[in-house]
Amino acid sequence: MAIRLWAGCALLTAVSLAGCTKPPIVSSRIVLSPNARISLEIGLAHDGSPLFRVRRDGRDVIAPSTLALDMTERGTAVRFDHLVITAVDHGKRDERYAMPGRATPVVSHFMTMTMHVQSRQAPVRRFNLEARVSDQGAAVRIVVPRQAGIDQIAVAADRTQFVFPQDRACLAVRHYEMKNSHEGGYTPIKASALAHSGLYDLPLVCRTGRGGETLALTESGLENFAAAYFAGNGDKNGVRLRLTPNPAKPKAPPVTIAHVAVVTPWRVVMLADGPEDLIASTLVDDLASPSRVADADWVRPGKAAWDWWSGSLAPSVPHAGHNDATYKVYIDFAGRFGLPYMMIDKGWAWRPPGESVDLPNANITRNAVGVHIPELVRYARARHVKVWLWVNWLTLDKQMAQALPLYERLGIAGIKVDFIYRQDQEIVAFYHRLLSEAAKHHLMVDLHAAMVPRGLARTYPNFLTQEGVMGLEYNRWSTKVTSGYNVRTAYTRAIVGPMDYTPGGFRNVPPAQFQERSIGPMVMTTRAQQLALFVVYPSPFMMLADAPSAYEDAAHRPVPGADFLKLVPAAWDETRALGGTFGNSIIVARRKGSDWFVGVLTDEHPRHLAIPLSFLGKGRWHVDSWTDGTVYTSIDRREGAVRSRSGSLILDAHANGGAALRFRPVR
């Protein structure tokens, strides 16, 4: 494909310009997606600085936007303008890879392009502008290859922008400090209202204004670099990037790299015909580095019992809390329910007398008084249950060399690493080191108070899930986790990777009756919505938030809805979006083997919904349904038979409600 040169006003469709003025891109190359619906154009502006543009079906979704870094080499500025194109390489990339919890194999198809550019004037510096385009979206990144004269780079800013051709309706979560838990509520906002000084977490999801078409902006392939936030783009609709500095060095460049190439994360534009379709996208993982774990057959997705959320409720234990007797109640429950795991949360490790259970000066190689981890592991093994342990990341950083081999010898299945609160370059390096070392010791990992996913679960398959979401825990101290929030989260945070939201609250009350409490917390949704979250939200390690006494009666019989929790998988073979209204309702189907599970979420308003059955194969299907009952804690449990050609199932979902369904082929 030849270089495009501006002549007359041929390229003015990209932006709104008065009269016949110069277009923003004067020379460029284009790469098309396999289905030819998406195009990514990279070229140079009049001053020789790089620009990119993304189009879908011939229309701009990202107008010409800056692609640049502010860099210095040993204190001397490295100019990112007055560049010339020296070569362009086109190709394609077809991959098949396995990920626990996802369809195996995942198959990705990219058309690729690398534009080689260099400065016109001495000292000559070389850069690569890389592009990948699939049917799910487009991505760009900058590479500064190793070269004479550049061996120590400091990146002060990534000036890459995403310019929208017009204002857009978006869902965004704003933070007010660089150091935070990445937990917040995605709320509706116009792109033009995004604050120039804001810190908006990833992803940013926006409607394009063309039917149901929706885009999501995020990043992938993060290594040896700082993660980014978005900020408003000033007088241009869209966003710019803000790199995260080291909190101990807030005025230093966010990124310093010596003696290796500079490789930015992929700047990703996810695209879909409808907003619900984004939940099935694998684009973030497709762009990530391939697995670095030679043998991951030992990694096992699954559900877990968990003691923390309910306040360690165990009515049969006289002094329930951080002790063996309480943990054994949860292990016994996991065994009865067929859960492969029990998560022992903070409080199990030795700490100085009188110190908090979550302080980083605990010793995570020793037991607290009243806790005996080796005995609990043996007790759990006899019930076909394995144990996970909670650790503070600062403690683990100091004791990693001792703790991980010990946990492997004990038979610990995995670790939940908490209170990270950072996404700067230093903590990104910690992520890679931790996940690599954990894999060597056959330990799975769950990261909390962590940044949102950037594809690391593909690179390290033992990285099963992470937080980076305002989960069910917020019901203990706030009214923030509403049904509307749950629906909006399905359209945003849930589309970029696994999410340890920890659903399953069974003390269901209407919002007017809700009370904040840390022992036996309530939730402001129907029980059916709590069940549906296990289908809608992706997490190969899925914790049941509530206590055993919430799921069983005194005779250990499942209460209404708990039977669904016993049978719903944590890992899936296929995902399809069936419908929804942006931010108001969503219907998601996931397949395990020959069975399909469907989850339906609604916001604060009752909804009359149709579940299309065309996703089912030929023949008759037995359907089991768990839908909203007469009160928040009740379940309307039904079963019957359908055919895929039957059209749709009609569902009247309550306010703050939902539904969970299972379809099994009739042999």
PLY file of the C-alpha trace (Angstrom):
ply
format ascii 1.0
element vertex 667
property float x
property float y
property float z
element edge 666
property int vertex1
property int vertex2
end_header
0.00 0.00 0.00
1.51 3.34 -1.00
2.05 6.27 1.32
-0.93 8.62 1.23
-0.02 12.20 0.36
-2.33 15.16 0.93
-3.62 16.91 -2.12
-6.34 19.50 -2.04
-9.01 18.73 0.56
-9.22 14.97 0.13
-8.84 14.07 3.82
-11.10 16.67 5.39
-13.66 14.04 6.44
-11.57 13.26 9.51
-12.14 16.59 11.26
-14.26 19.67 11.05
-12.17 22.42 9.45
-13.24 25.80 8.16
-12.58 26.13 4.47
-9.93 24.20 2.59
-7.17 24.03 5.23
-4.41 21.50 5.65
-5.49 18.08 6.89
-3.98 16.77 10.14
-2.26 13.73 8.57
-0.14 14.41 5.51
1.43 10.98 4.99
0.15 7.74 6.43
-0.35 4.02 6.10
-3.50 2.06 6.91
-4.03 -1.42 8.29
-7.44 -3.11 8.12
-9.04 -5.66 10.43
-9.58 -9.19 9.03
-13.25 -8.38 8.35
-12.25 -4.96 6.89
-14.71 -3.10 9.15
-12.02 -1.43 11.29
-9.09 0.61 9.97
-6.15 2.05 11.87
-4.22 4.82 10.18
-0.82 6.01 11.40
1.06 8.89 9.86
2.77 12.20 10.42
1.45 15.70 10.94
2.86 18.76 9.16
5.52 19.17 11.85
6.57 15.53 11.50
4.96 14.35 14.75
3.01 11.05 14.76
-0.78 10.84 14.62
-3.21 7.94 14.47
-6.87 7.53 13.57
-9.36 4.66 14.01
-12.38 4.18 11.74
-15.17 1.62 11.71
-17.42 1.06 8.71
-15.86 4.11 7.08
-16.53 6.52 9.94
-14.18 7.95 12.54
-14.44 6.53 16.04
-11.11 8.12 16.99
-10.29 11.26 15.02
-6.63 12.09 14.26
-4.89 11.96 17.64
-1.41 12.56 18.98
0.90 9.56 19.48
4.00 10.76 21.32
6.24 10.62 24.39
8.03 13.36 26.32
11.48 11.83 26.89
14.95 12.78 27.97
18.20 10.87 27.50
20.52 11.67 30.40
18.76 15.01 30.83
18.72 15.95 27.14
15.32 16.13 25.44
14.60 13.50 22.80
12.47 15.22 20.16
9.37 13.39 18.94
8.66 15.61 15.96
10.34 16.44 12.63
10.23 12.74 11.87
10.31 10.96 8.52
9.03 7.52 7.57
11.88 5.18 6.61
10.01 1.88 6.20
6.67 0.21 6.85
6.18 -3.49 7.55
2.77 -5.14 7.15
1.88 -8.59 8.42
-0.56 -10.68 10.36
-0.52 -12.46 13.68
-2.61 -15.56 14.34
-2.42 -17.10 17.81
-4.07 -19.84 19.85
-3.53 -19.80 23.58
-4.96 -21.26 26.76
-6.17 -19.30 29.78
-7.76 -20.79 32.88
-11.37 -19.74 33.02
-11.65 -18.78 29.34
-12.54 -20.70 26.20
-9.64 -22.97 25.34
-8.04 -22.34 23.05
-8.58 -18.61 22.69
-8.03 -17.76 19.03
-6.91 -14.29 17.97
-6.34 -12.84 14.50
-4.55 -9.52 14.01
-3.41 -7.57 11.00
-0.23 -5.77 11.97
1.86 -2.82 10.90
5.15 -1.35 12.09
6.03 2.14 10.87
9.73 2.92 11.25
10.41 6.63 11.67
13.46 8.70 12.53
14.37 12.31 13.18
15.34 14.43 10.21
18.12 16.26 12.00
21.11 15.18 14.05
21.26 13.51 16.43
19.26 10.93 14.52
16.89 8.93 16.70
14.83 5.95 15.57
11.31 5.01 16.73
8.77 2.33 15.80
5.04 2.99 15.73
3.31 -0.37 16.02
-0.31 -1.24 15.22
-2.53 -4.27 15.59
-6.11 -4.48 14.35
-8.58 -7.31 14.93
-12.31 -7.60 14.43
-12.65 -6.61 18.11
-10.75 -3.33 17.91
-7.42 -1.61 17.34
-4.27 -0.87 19.33
-1.13 1.25 18.95
2.11 1.55 20.88
5.48 3.27 20.67
8.80 1.43 20.76
12.14 3.17 21.16
14.60 0.44 20.10
18.07 0.20 21.55
20.43 2.34 19.51
23.68 4.19 19.73
23.36 7.35 21.80
20.34 6.17 23.80
20.95 4.00 26.84
19.09 5.74 29.65
15.62 7.14 29.02
13.30 9.04 31.33
9.68 9.37 30.20
8.09 12.43 31.76
4.73 12.02 30.00
2.89 10.01 27.42
1.18 12.62 25.25
-0.99 10.09 23.42
-4.60 11.23 23.05
-7.88 9.71 21.95
-9.81 12.47 20.17
-13.52 11.93 19.57
-15.06 13.37 16.40
-17.99 14.61 18.49
-19.23 14.56 22.08
-20.15 11.17 23.50
-22.10 9.63 26.35
-19.70 7.66 28.54
-19.40 5.70 31.77
-16.38 6.67 33.85
-14.99 6.33 37.38
-12.99 9.26 38.74
-10.30 9.15 41.41
-8.77 12.12 43.18
-5.36 10.70 44.09
-2.82 8.77 42.04
-2.47 6.25 44.89
-5.83 4.53 45.35
-7.51 1.13 45.43
-9.06 1.49 41.95
-12.50 1.01 43.48
-15.20 3.42 42.42
-18.55 3.83 40.77
-18.80 4.10 37.01
-21.24 6.95 36.42
-22.69 8.53 33.27
-20.78 11.55 31.96
-20.38 13.39 28.67
-16.93 13.23 27.14
-16.89 17.03 27.04
-17.38 17.10 30.83
-14.32 14.98 31.65
-12.07 17.14 33.80
-8.71 18.11 32.32
-7.15 17.54 35.75
-9.15 14.37 36.39
-7.92 10.85 37.06
-10.31 8.51 35.29
-9.64 4.82 35.66
-9.66 2.33 32.84
-11.68 1.41 30.92
-13.58 4.44 29.66
-16.69 3.19 27.82
-18.59 5.45 25.43
-21.39 5.24 22.89
-20.43 6.49 19.44
-23.90 7.74 18.57
-24.25 5.32 15.68
-26.91 2.79 16.67
-25.68 0.63 19.52
-22.01 0.97 18.54
-19.79 1.30 21.60
-16.10 1.76 22.24
-13.94 1.19 25.30
-10.51 2.72 25.83
-7.94 0.87 27.92
-4.39 -0.52 27.75
-2.66 -3.90 27.63
0.81 -5.41 27.74
2.06 -3.37 30.69
5.68 -4.11 31.63
8.66 -1.95 32.61
6.38 1.06 32.36
3.87 2.95 34.49
0.14 2.37 34.16
-1.99 5.26 32.96
-5.12 7.12 33.93
-7.25 9.16 31.55
-7.93 12.87 31.84
-10.13 15.23 29.88
-8.63 16.49 26.65
-9.22 20.19 27.15
-10.86 21.86 24.17
-11.00 18.57 22.26
-13.55 15.88 23.00
-11.83 12.75 24.20
-9.08 11.95 26.67
-5.35 12.18 27.19
-3.07 9.89 29.19
-1.61 10.59 32.64
1.16 8.23 33.71
1.29 7.20 37.37
4.37 8.41 39.27
6.06 6.60 42.13
4.31 7.89 45.28
7.69 8.22 47.00
9.00 10.37 44.11
5.95 12.31 42.88
8.00 14.89 40.93
10.36 12.42 39.26
9.64 11.09 35.75
7.07 8.27 36.01
9.22 5.97 33.85
12.97 5.41 33.81
14.49 2.75 31.56
18.17 1.93 31.11
19.94 -0.26 28.56
16.78 -1.79 27.09
14.18 -0.75 24.57
11.34 1.51 25.67
8.02 -0.20 24.96
4.80 1.50 25.93
1.69 -0.52 26.72
-0.75 -1.03 23.90
-3.24 1.86 23.73
-6.44 -0.04 23.05
-9.73 0.85 21.36
-12.27 -1.94 21.90
-15.24 -1.81 19.51
-18.58 -3.59 19.29
-21.99 -3.27 17.62
-23.66 -3.16 21.05
-22.31 -2.32 24.52
-23.16 -5.76 25.89
-20.97 -7.37 23.19
-17.85 -5.98 24.85
-18.19 -8.46 27.72
-17.21 -11.30 25.37
-14.17 -9.47 24.00
-10.73 -11.05 24.48
-8.84 -8.09 22.99
-6.97 -7.08 26.16
-5.66 -10.62 26.63
-4.97 -11.08 22.90
-2.60 -8.11 23.00
-0.75 -9.22 26.12
2.55 -11.11 26.16
2.18 -14.90 25.80
2.42 -17.17 28.81
5.76 -17.32 30.61
4.70 -20.35 32.68
5.98 -23.46 30.93
3.50 -25.84 32.56
0.28 -24.44 33.99
-1.70 -27.69 34.17
-1.72 -27.38 37.96
-3.74 -24.14 37.81
-7.33 -24.94 38.75
-10.17 -22.37 38.63
-12.89 -22.81 41.22
-15.14 -21.35 43.90
-14.18 -20.74 47.50
-15.72 -20.33 50.92
-14.59 -17.12 52.64
-14.67 -15.99 56.24
-14.05 -12.21 56.08
-17.11 -10.61 54.44
-19.66 -11.96 56.90
-17.50 -11.01 59.88
-16.41 -14.65 60.42
-19.95 -15.65 61.31
-20.05 -19.16 62.77
-22.96 -19.53 65.26
-21.76 -22.96 66.40
-18.39 -21.56 67.57
-18.48 -19.84 71.01
-15.77 -17.29 70.15
-15.83 -17.13 66.36
-13.01 -15.25 64.72
-9.38 -15.85 63.86
-9.12 -19.40 65.17
-9.08 -22.97 63.97
-12.65 -23.73 65.07
-14.09 -20.93 62.92
-12.00 -21.78 59.89
-13.08 -25.43 60.15
-16.75 -24.39 59.95
-16.01 -22.75 56.58
-13.89 -25.69 55.42
-16.68 -28.12 56.32
-19.12 -25.99 54.35
-16.79 -25.94 51.32
-16.60 -29.73 51.46
-20.38 -30.16 51.63
-20.97 -27.67 48.81
-18.32 -29.12 46.54
-16.21 -25.95 46.66
-12.56 -26.74 45.95
-11.18 -23.88 48.05
-11.37 -22.04 51.36
-9.91 -18.53 51.59
-8.46 -17.79 55.04
-8.36 -14.01 55.15
-6.34 -11.61 57.27
-5.81 -12.52 60.92
-4.17 -15.93 60.57
-0.52 -14.72 60.64
1.63 -13.85 63.65
1.81 -10.17 64.58
3.13 -8.20 67.53
0.72 -8.19 70.51
-1.97 -5.55 70.12
-1.18 -4.83 66.46
-3.81 -4.77 63.71
-4.38 -7.96 61.72
-3.56 -6.21 58.44
-0.37 -4.37 59.39
2.59 -5.00 57.08
4.90 -5.96 59.98
3.16 -9.31 60.46
5.16 -12.49 59.97
3.49 -14.51 57.23
5.64 -17.56 57.91
4.24 -17.99 61.44
0.75 -18.63 62.83
-1.17 -16.30 65.10
-2.20 -17.65 68.50
-5.09 -20.08 68.06
-4.36 -20.73 64.37
-2.48 -23.74 63.00
-2.21 -23.53 59.23
-0.55 -26.96 58.71
-3.36 -28.64 60.65
-6.02 -26.67 58.75
-4.46 -27.71 55.44
-4.60 -31.38 56.50
-8.18 -30.96 57.75
-9.20 -29.36 54.45
-7.45 -31.99 52.34
-9.49 -34.72 54.03
-12.61 -32.90 52.77
-11.23 -32.41 49.23
-10.68 -28.71 49.88
-7.50 -26.65 49.44
-6.55 -23.51 51.37
-5.71 -20.01 50.14
-4.01 -17.47 52.44
-4.31 -13.68 52.67
-1.11 -11.59 52.86
-0.26 -7.89 52.91
1.82 -7.04 49.82
4.42 -5.12 51.84
4.93 -8.11 54.11
5.15 -10.43 51.14
7.65 -8.16 49.41
9.95 -8.53 52.43
9.36 -12.24 53.04
8.75 -13.61 49.54
11.88 -15.77 49.46
10.82 -17.53 52.68
7.03 -17.50 52.37
6.44 -18.91 48.88
8.55 -22.08 49.31
6.92 -22.64 52.71
3.42 -22.35 51.26
4.31 -24.82 48.52
5.59 -27.34 51.09
2.44 -26.94 53.17
0.17 -27.51 50.17
-1.32 -24.00 50.04
-3.21 -23.51 46.77
-2.89 -19.75 46.39
-2.42 -16.35 47.97
-4.55 -13.23 48.09
-2.19 -10.24 48.06
-3.82 -7.09 49.42
-3.49 -3.32 50.00
-1.42 -2.58 46.89
-3.01 0.81 46.06
-0.49 1.56 43.32
0.11 1.24 39.56
3.45 2.99 39.10
6.46 1.47 37.34
7.92 0.04 40.54
4.73 -1.81 41.50
4.31 -3.09 37.93
7.73 -4.71 38.35
6.52 -6.20 41.65
3.51 -7.71 39.86
5.74 -9.46 37.34
8.20 -10.66 39.98
5.47 -11.93 42.29
3.54 -13.77 39.59
6.69 -15.34 38.19
7.94 -16.49 41.60
4.49 -17.73 42.64
4.30 -19.85 39.49
7.63 -21.46 40.34
6.07 -22.61 43.63
2.73 -23.69 42.09
0.77 -20.92 43.79
-2.23 -19.19 42.26
-2.67 -15.46 42.93
-5.51 -13.02 43.63
-4.47 -9.33 43.84
-6.54 -6.85 45.88
-6.63 -3.06 46.06
-5.00 -3.53 42.68
-5.11 -1.81 39.31
-7.58 -3.04 36.71
-6.44 -5.87 34.36
-3.98 -5.17 31.58
-3.63 -8.73 30.24
-1.25 -10.13 32.87
-3.51 -13.15 33.39
-2.44 -14.37 29.95
1.25 -13.84 30.68
0.98 -15.61 34.04
-1.89 -18.15 33.97
-1.58 -18.61 37.76
-2.91 -15.04 38.10
-6.56 -16.06 38.39
-8.29 -12.87 39.44
-7.92 -9.41 40.91
-9.95 -6.72 42.53
-9.69 -3.24 41.03
-13.44 -3.00 41.53
-15.80 -1.68 44.17
-17.04 -5.08 45.27
-19.62 -6.46 47.65
-17.42 -5.54 50.63
-18.69 -1.95 50.34
-22.05 -3.11 51.69
-20.36 -3.36 55.09
-19.82 0.40 55.36
-21.67 2.24 52.57
-24.69 2.38 50.27
-22.57 2.63 47.11
-23.05 -0.89 45.74
-26.52 -0.63 44.26
-28.18 -2.68 41.54
-27.56 0.16 39.08
-23.89 0.14 40.00
-23.78 -3.63 39.41
-25.22 -3.22 35.92
-22.85 -0.38 35.00
-19.91 -2.46 36.23
-20.90 -5.23 33.81
-20.51 -2.76 30.93
-17.18 -1.35 32.16
-14.80 -3.05 34.58
-16.03 -6.56 33.71
-15.06 -6.23 30.03
-11.28 -5.99 30.55
-10.54 -9.06 32.68
-11.23 -11.17 35.77
-12.87 -9.35 38.64
-12.92 -10.44 42.28
-16.17 -8.71 43.20
-17.10 -11.56 45.63
-20.87 -11.90 45.01
-23.35 -14.03 46.93
-24.79 -11.83 49.69
-27.89 -13.62 50.99
-29.25 -11.00 53.44
-31.25 -9.32 50.71
-33.33 -6.23 51.57
-34.94 -3.34 49.68
-32.75 -0.21 49.67
-35.08 1.53 52.14
-34.42 -1.21 54.71
-30.67 -1.42 54.19
-28.33 -0.89 57.15
-24.55 -0.75 57.10
-22.95 -3.37 59.33
-19.76 -5.42 59.36
-21.22 -8.54 60.98
-23.78 -10.25 58.74
-23.85 -7.50 56.06
-26.93 -6.79 53.97
-27.19 -6.26 50.21
-29.59 -3.98 48.32
-30.50 -6.42 45.57
-32.75 -9.41 45.23
-31.27 -12.84 45.81
-31.77 -13.66 42.14
-29.47 -10.77 41.19
-26.79 -12.11 43.52
-27.00 -15.44 41.71
-26.83 -13.77 38.29
-23.58 -12.02 39.24
-21.84 -15.41 39.22
-22.58 -15.63 35.49
-22.27 -12.01 34.40
-19.01 -11.21 36.22
-15.87 -13.07 35.09
-13.56 -14.57 37.72
-11.91 -18.02 37.52
-11.49 -17.79 41.30
-14.97 -16.93 42.58
-15.54 -16.45 46.31
-18.92 -16.96 47.94
-19.09 -13.88 50.10
-21.51 -14.95 52.82
-21.24 -17.29 55.79
-22.22 -20.98 55.70
-25.18 -20.16 57.94
-26.51 -17.84 55.20
-26.51 -20.63 52.60
-27.73 -23.56 54.74
-30.30 -24.19 57.43
-29.48 -25.91 60.73
-29.65 -29.31 59.04
-27.18 -28.20 56.33
-29.89 -28.08 53.66
-29.43 -25.34 51.03
-31.68 -22.30 51.45
-33.50 -20.90 48.37
-30.97 -20.01 45.69
-28.00 -21.79 47.28
-28.55 -24.81 45.05
-27.53 -22.62 42.09
-24.27 -21.67 43.82
-23.38 -25.35 44.11
-23.65 -25.97 40.37
-22.61 -22.70 38.67
-19.05 -22.98 37.25
-16.23 -20.50 37.83
-14.60 -21.21 34.45
-16.27 -21.09 31.05
-15.85 -22.41 27.51
-17.76 -19.69 25.66
-19.35 -16.30 26.33
-22.10 -14.55 24.40
-23.97 -11.32 25.00
-27.72 -11.71 24.55
-28.98 -8.20 25.13
-29.31 -5.25 27.42
-29.72 -1.51 27.69
-26.52 0.47 28.31
-26.16 0.86 32.08
-29.73 -0.29 32.83
-29.89 -4.03 32.19
-27.74 -6.79 30.73
-28.18 -10.43 29.67
-25.08 -12.64 29.37
-24.81 -16.32 28.43
-21.80 -18.50 29.23
-21.27 -22.13 28.29
-19.59 -24.90 30.26
-19.41 -28.15 28.35
-22.85 -28.71 26.83
-24.70 -26.56 29.39
-25.48 -22.88 29.03
-25.92 -20.51 31.98
-27.60 -17.13 31.62
-27.33 -14.18 34.01
-29.69 -11.20 33.94
-29.16 -7.94 35.87
-31.51 -4.97 36.18
-31.08 -1.60 37.84
-33.42 0.18 40.24
-36.36 -0.13 37.83
-38.44 -3.21 36.93
-37.78 -4.46 33.42
-39.74 -6.51 30.91
-36.98 -8.44 29.16
-36.78 -11.01 26.38
-34.02 -13.63 26.46
-33.42 -14.74 22.85
-32.90 -18.48 22.50
-31.09 -18.46 19.18
-27.75 -19.05 20.93
-28.86 -22.60 21.80
-28.10 -25.44 19.44
-30.71 -27.53 17.69
-33.09 -29.73 19.61
-34.88 -29.48 22.93
-33.38 -27.94 26.04
-34.31 -28.38 29.68
-34.31 -25.02 31.44
-33.99 -24.38 35.19
-34.65 -20.83 36.33
-34.03 -18.86 39.51
-35.94 -15.58 39.24
-37.17 -12.87 41.60
-39.67 -14.05 44.17
-42.27 -12.13 46.15
-39.70 -10.73 48.60
-36.01 -9.93 48.21
-34.84 -13.16 49.86
-37.16 -15.47 47.94
-36.59 -17.28 44.66
-39.17 -18.24 42.07
-37.78 -21.64 41.09
-39.11 -23.19 37.87
-38.14 -25.66 35.17
-39.40 -26.68 31.77
-38.38 -27.35 28.18
-37.69 -25.05 25.21
-36.39 -25.19 21.65
-33.92 -22.73 20.20
-36.42 -21.83 17.51
-38.99 -20.97 20.17
-37.99 -17.32 19.91
-37.48 -15.82 23.35
-38.15 -16.37 27.02
-39.99 -13.44 28.53
-38.82 -12.29 31.95
-40.38 -9.71 34.25
-37.44 -8.72 36.42
-38.11 -6.77 39.60
-36.46 -3.50 40.53
-32.95 -4.30 41.87
-33.48 -7.79 40.52
-32.34 -10.32 38.01
-32.39 -13.97 37.07
-30.13 -17.00 36.68
-30.92 -19.83 34.26
-29.36 -23.10 33.20
-30.07 -24.78 29.84
-29.23 -28.48 29.43
-29.68 -30.36 26.16
-32.35 -33.04 26.25
-30.74 -36.25 24.97
0 1
1 2
2 3
3 4
4 5
5 6
6 7
7 8
8 9
9 10
10 11
11 12
12 13
13 14
14 15
15 16
16 17
17 18
18 19
19 20
20 21
21 22
22 23
23 24
24 25
25 26
26 27
27 28
28 29
29 30
30 31
31 32
32 33
33 34
34 35
35 36
36 37
37 38
38 39
39 40
40 41
41 42
42 43
43 44
44 45
45 46
46 47
47 48
48 49
49 50
50 51
51 52
52 53
53 54
54 55
55 56
56 57
57 58
58 59
59 60
60 61
61 62
62 63
63 64
64 65
65 66
66 67
67 68
68 69
69 70
70 71
71 72
72 73
73 74
74 75
75 76
76 77
77 78
78 79
79 80
80 81
81 82
82 83
83 84
84 85
85 86
86 87
87 88
88 89
89 90
90 91
91 92
92 93
93 94
94 95
95 96
96 97
97 98
98 99
99 100
100 101
101 102
102 103
103 104
104 105
105 106
106 107
107 108
108 109
109 110
110 111
111 112
112 113
113 114
114 115
115 116
116 117
117 118
118 119
119 120
120 121
121 122
122 123
123 124
124 125
125 126
126 127
127 128
128 129
129 130
130 131
131 132
132 133
133 134
134 135
135 136
136 137
137 138
138 139
139 140
140 141
141 142
142 143
143 144
144 145
145 146
146 147
147 148
148 149
149 150
150 151
151 152
152 153
153 154
154 155
155 156
156 157
157 158
158 159
159 160
160 161
161 162
162 163
163 164
164 165
165 166
166 167
167 168
168 169
169 170
170 171
171 172
172 173
173 174
174 175
175 176
176 177
177 178
178 179
179 180
180 181
181 182
182 183
183 184
184 185
185 186
186 187
187 188
188 189
189 190
190 191
191 192
192 193
193 194
194 195
195 196
196 197
197 198
198 199
199 200
200 201
201 202
202 203
203 204
204 205
205 206
206 207
207 208
208 209
209 210
210 211
211 212
212 213
213 214
214 215
215 216
216 217
217 218
218 219
219 220
220 221
221 222
222 223
223 224
224 225
225 226
226 227
227 228
228 229
229 230
230 231
231 232
232 233
233 234
234 235
235 236
236 237
237 238
238 239
239 240
240 241
241 242
242 243
243 244
244 245
245 246
246 247
247 248
248 249
249 250
250 251
251 252
252 253
253 254
254 255
255 256
256 257
257 258
258 259
259 260
260 261
261 262
262 263
263 264
264 265
265 266
266 267
267 268
268 269
269 270
270 271
271 272
272 273
273 274
274 275
275 276
276 277
277 278
278 279
279 280
280 281
281 282
282 283
283 284
284 285
285 286
286 287
287 288
288 289
289 290
290 291
291 292
292 293
293 294
294 295
295 296
296 297
297 298
298 299
299 300
300 301
301 302
302 303
303 304
304 305
305 306
306 307
307 308
308 309
309 310
310 311
311 312
312 313
313 314
314 315
315 316
316 317
317 318
318 319
319 320
320 321
321 322
322 323
323 324
324 325
325 326
326 327
327 328
328 329
329 330
330 331
331 332
332 333
333 334
334 335
335 336
336 337
337 338
338 339
339 340
340 341
341 342
342 343
343 344
344 345
345 346
346 347
347 348
348 349
349 350
350 351
351 352
352 353
353 354
354 355
355 356
356 357
357 358
358 359
359 360
360 361
361 362
362 363
363 364
364 365
365 366
366 367
367 368
368 369
369 370
370 371
371 372
372 373
373 374
374 375
375 376
376 377
377 378
378 379
379 380
380 381
381 382
382 383
383 384
384 385
385 386
386 387
387 388
388 389
389 390
390 391
391 392
392 393
393 394
394 395
395 396
396 397
397 398
398 399
399 400
400 401
401 402
402 403
403 404
404 405
405 406
406 407
407 408
408 409
409 410
410 411
411 412
412 413
413 414
414 415
415 416
416 417
417 418
418 419
419 420
420 421
421 422
422 423
423 424
424 425
425 426
426 427
427 428
428 429
429 430
430 431
431 432
432 433
433 434
434 435
435 436
436 437
437 438
438 439
439 440
440 441
441 442
442 443
443 444
444 445
445 446
446 447
447 448
448 449
449 450
450 451
451 452
452 453
453 454
454 455
455 456
456 457
457 458
458 459
459 460
460 461
461 462
462 463
463 464
464 465
465 466
466 467
467 468
468 469
469 470
470 471
471 472
472 473
473 474
474 475
475 476
476 477
477 478
478 479
479 480
480 481
481 482
482 483
483 484
484 485
485 486
486 487
487 488
488 489
489 490
490 491
491 492
492 493
493 494
494 495
495 496
496 497
497 498
498 499
499 500
500 501
501 502
502 503
503 504
504 505
505 506
506 507
507 508
508 509
509 510
510 511
511 512
512 513
513 514
514 515
515 516
516 517
517 518
518 519
519 520
520 521
521 522
522 523
523 524
524 525
525 526
526 527
527 528
528 529
529 530
530 531
531 532
532 533
533 534
534 535
535 536
536 537
537 538
538 539
539 540
540 541
541 542
542 543
543 544
544 545
545 546
546 547
547 548
548 549
549 550
550 551
551 552
552 553
553 554
554 555
555 556
556 557
557 558
558 559
559 560
560 561
561 562
562 563
563 564
564 565
565 566
566 567
567 568
568 569
569 570
570 571
571 572
572 573
573 574
574 575
575 576
576 577
577 578
578 579
579 580
580 581
581 582
582 583
583 584
584 585
585 586
586 587
587 588
588 589
589 590
590 591
591 592
592 593
593 594
594 595
595 596
596 597
597 598
598 599
599 600
600 601
601 602
602 603
603 604
604 605
605 606
606 607
607 608
608 609
609 610
610 611
611 612
612 613
613 614
614 615
615 616
616 617
617 618
618 619
619 620
620 621
621 622
622 623
623 624
624 625
625 626
626 627
627 628
628 629
629 630
630 631
631 632
632 633
633 634
634 635
635 636
636 637
637 638
638 639
639 640
640 641
641 642
642 643
643 644
644 645
645 646
646 647
647 648
648 649
649 650
650 651
651 652
652 653
653 654
654 655
655 656
656 657
657 658
658 659
659 660
660 661
661 662
662 663
663 664
664 665
665 666
